[in-house]
Amino acid sequence: MNAGETVGGPEFGEGGRPRPTIVRGEGASLWDAEGRRYVDLGATHGVGNLGASPPPVVRAIQEQAARLIHLGSGYASPVRTEFLQKLLGLLPPSFGRVFLSNSGTESIEAAIKIARSATGRPKIVAAMRGFHGRTLGALSATWRRELREPFEPLVPEFAHVPFNDAGALEKAVDDRTALLLLEPVQGEGGVHVADEAYLRAARAAADRSGALLGFDEVQTGLGRTGRLFAFERWGVVPDLLALSKSLAGGMPVGATVTTAEVESRFRGSHHSTFGGNPLACAAGIAALDFVVREHLPERAERLGRLAFDRFRSLPPERVREVRGLGMMIGLELREKVAPVLASLEARGFLAIPAGSTVLRLLPPLVIDEADWARGIEAVAEAVAHG
Ligand SMILES: Cc1ncc(COP(=O)(O)O)c(C=O)c1O
């Protein structure tokens, strides 16, 4: 850990390997302190769908900062209203309410609290291998034992069922269940895509039992999977939707979207001092406009296909499986991923793991096509030859 670094150190230490010091970014390029350029195939952990410092977002932040940096949620704010209307305008009409916060984990905390309060029930059903964040409620829904154990006891009444197992889910969701919480594509857990039948079973189980269905689209949202929201691919609409990461083009933001009907049953209060602040909302407006104007979901679908075509021809003695959707891609290796990441970094490409054997690619959706083609080849070579 560097002097002054936060408790726990970097998110993925990869065995303590020293990481480059990054000082500047543009599009999919990041530069280190010595001026070396890297192509970022991880979009700084899925935040940079629009690239690093996207110019329209930078302009919006600068203009808003000069006008008003902070405003408490007790005051009406035109920039917040515009952001919320823009976001809701991109979602199915059943959604009508948004709670704004500052991170993915907070968007999940809000979903848990809304579901418990609106249903008057205690139980949360989540999936094995799922990742929902690290504050205590979200961590209770997260699966990985090593993330949970040091902080136990966690919040009671959380159950985990195998992902993509409709039978197990139907058994677990009962009349004590407030929320069934799923990622349509599990990210941190290894890039596992939900089956359509599984998501339909999830919707049916929630409807049958009176539980709410929540989708965590913190990582899959805003074009990443080749649709603006991953659930659009299957047409299974949740009652609660958690968004964050690229929603404001790199500014911290979290959003928990729900219906007016769910909100009408909510009792109690939930609040965040910085949630919905003008800077994040101005950035969010610019980011949503950018995603729509540049057709980033379609671009993710098209460029992602190039990678799947190439990776599916990799030697099966090196790659167990290639999974994903759009530009959310996981290569399950037959060995540890850390040396492959180090080899990619030496070639000037930054990628991220998902567990110890999955190489995960979440490139900025704006990545230059030549950089993407070179990145795909670099990954293929690093995987095949080390
Ligand atoms: C699916 C999912 N949910 C929640 C989170 C937590 O987000 P944050 O780190 O912003 O709290 C993440 C972070 O990677 C995530 O991938």
PDBQT file of the ligand as one rigid body, heavy atoms in Angstrom, charges set to zero:
ROOT
HETATM    1  C1  LIG A 401     -23.036  -4.932 -10.219  1.00  0.00    +0.000 C 
HETATM    2  C2  LIG A 401     -22.429  -4.004  -9.224  1.00  0.00    +0.000 A 
HETATM    3  N1  LIG A 401     -23.184  -3.548  -8.211  1.00  0.00    +0.000 NA
HETATM    4  C3  LIG A 401     -22.695  -2.709  -7.294  1.00  0.00    +0.000 A 
HETATM    5  C4  LIG A 401     -21.376  -2.284  -7.345  1.00  0.00    +0.000 A 
HETATM    6  C5  LIG A 401     -20.854  -1.343  -6.304  1.00  0.00    +0.000 C 
HETATM    7  O1  LIG A 401     -20.588  -0.093  -6.845  1.00  0.00    +0.000 OA
HETATM    8  P1  LIG A 401     -19.668   0.959  -6.089  1.00  0.00    +0.000 P 
HETATM    9  O2  LIG A 401     -18.248   0.437  -6.110  1.00  0.00    +0.000 OA
HETATM   10  O3  LIG A 401     -19.821   2.235  -6.866  1.00  0.00    +0.000 OA
HETATM   11  O4  LIG A 401     -20.170   1.093  -4.702  1.00  0.00    +0.000 OA
HETATM   12  C6  LIG A 401     -20.549  -2.730  -8.372  1.00  0.00    +0.000 A 
HETATM   13  C7  LIG A 401     -19.142  -2.308  -8.441  1.00  0.00    +0.000 C 
HETATM   14  O5  LIG A 401     -18.337  -2.861  -9.143  1.00  0.00    +0.000 OA
HETATM   15  C8  LIG A 401     -21.083  -3.622  -9.345  1.00  0.00    +0.000 A 
HETATM   16  O6  LIG A 401     -20.347  -4.092 -10.344  1.00  0.00    +0.000 OA
ENDROOT
TORSDOF 0
